[in-house]
């Protein structure tokens, strides 16, 4: 079975594997050869796999889409991915960084929305002959 993990800049993982584990909103799940076609949105998590020689591989992903096609191809498209040999390091350092990044984006969107609302209020006040000082 072929596993391909890509981010916008590169193909991060392209390997023959015997099994894949990932996590979506419903929890952790596994994929073996012959799996039914499948599509899911991944959570910020670590995708793991086992190669034919028994070696394990790990890749932290910042969310993404996982698809299984024809029971032979597993593809993950994600915004950001980091491959590592140490599962504990990926889980603690990389995933914490991803979560902090998501929270910073959320805070930025909230601040931007507040600024837009203030600007709209000021325009409406000016158009309706509201307060004399517009604050420019």
C-alpha positions in Angstrom: 0.0 0.0 0.0 1.4 3.5 -0.9 1.3 6.3 1.7 1.8 9.9 0.4 1.8 12.9 2.7 2.1 16.3 1.1 2.1 19.9 2.2 1.9 22.9 -0.1 5.6 22.9 -0.6 6.7 19.3 -1.0 5.9 15.6 -0.9 6.9 14.9 2.7 6.4 11.1 2.7 6.1 8.7 -0.2 6.5 5.1 1.0 5.2 1.5 0.7 3.6 0.6 4.0 1.6 -2.2 5.5 -0.5 -0.1 7.9 -1.4 3.5 8.7 -2.9 5.1 11.9 -4.4 8.5 12.0 -6.8 10.6 14.0 -9.9 12.6 13.0 -12.7 14.2 15.0 -14.2 10.8 15.9 -10.9 9.4 17.2 -8.0 7.3 16.1 -8.4 4.7 13.3 -6.3 2.3 11.3 -6.0 1.4 7.7 -4.8 -1.8 6.1 -4.4 -2.9 2.5 -7.8 -3.5 0.9 -9.6 -0.8 3.0 -12.8 0.7 1.5 -12.5 4.0 -0.2 -12.5 6.6 2.5 -12.3 10.4 3.1 -11.9 12.2 6.4 -10.7 15.5 7.8 -7.7 14.9 10.1 -7.2 16.6 13.5 -3.9 18.1 14.5 -2.2 14.8 15.2 0.6 12.4 14.4 0.1 10.0 11.4 2.0 6.8 12.0 2.7 3.8 9.7 4.5 0.5 9.7 6.7 -0.6 6.8 7.1 -4.1 5.6 10.4 -4.6 7.5 8.6 -3.6 10.7 10.0 -0.1 11.0 7.6 2.5 12.3 7.3 6.0 10.9 5.7 9.2 12.2 4.6 12.5 10.8 3.0 15.3 12.7 0.3 17.0 10.6 -1.5 20.3 11.2 -4.9 18.9 10.2 -5.6 17.9 6.6 -7.5 15.6 4.4 -6.9 11.8 4.3 -8.2 9.7 1.4 -8.0 6.0 0.7 -8.5 5.0 -2.9 -8.8 1.5 -4.3 -7.5 0.0 -1.0 -4.0 0.6 -2.2 -3.4 4.4 -2.0 -3.5 6.5 1.2 -3.0 10.2 0.6 -2.8 13.0 3.2 -2.9 16.6 2.1 -2.0 19.0 5.0 -0.9 22.6 5.6 2.2 21.6 7.5 4.0 18.3 8.1 7.1 17.2 10.1 8.5 13.7 9.9 10.4 12.4 12.9 11.6 9.1 14.4 10.7 10.1 18.0 7.0 9.9 18.6 7.1 11.6 22.0 9.0 14.6 20.6 6.6 15.0 17.7 3.6 14.8 20.1 4.9 17.2 22.6 6.9 19.8 20.7 5.5 19.9 17.2 1.8 19.4 18.0 2.0 22.0 20.8 3.5 24.4 18.2 0.7 23.6 15.7 -2.0 24.2 18.4 -0.3 27.5 19.4 -0.2 28.6 15.7 -3.9 27.8 15.3 -4.8 29.7 18.4 -2.8 32.7 17.2 -4.6 32.6 13.9 -7.9 32.5 15.7 -6.9 35.5 17.9 -5.8 37.4 14.8 -9.1 36.8 13.0 -11.1 37.9 16.1 -9.1 41.2 16.4 -9.5 41.8 12.6 -13.3 41.3 12.9 -13.5 43.8 15.8 -11.6 46.4 13.8 -14.0 45.9 10.8 -17.0 46.3 13.1 -15.6 49.5 14.7 -15.0 50.9 11.2 -18.5 50.1 10.1 -20.0 51.6 13.2 -18.1 54.9 12.6 -19.2 55.0 9.0 -22.8 54.4 9.9 -22.6 57.2 12.6 -21.0 59.6 10.1 -23.7 58.8 7.5 -26.5 59.3 10.0 -25.1 62.5 11.3 -24.0 60.9 14.6 -21.2 62.1 16.9 -19.2 65.0 15.4 -15.8 63.5 16.2 -15.2 60.7 13.8 -11.8 59.9 15.4 -9.6 60.2 12.3 
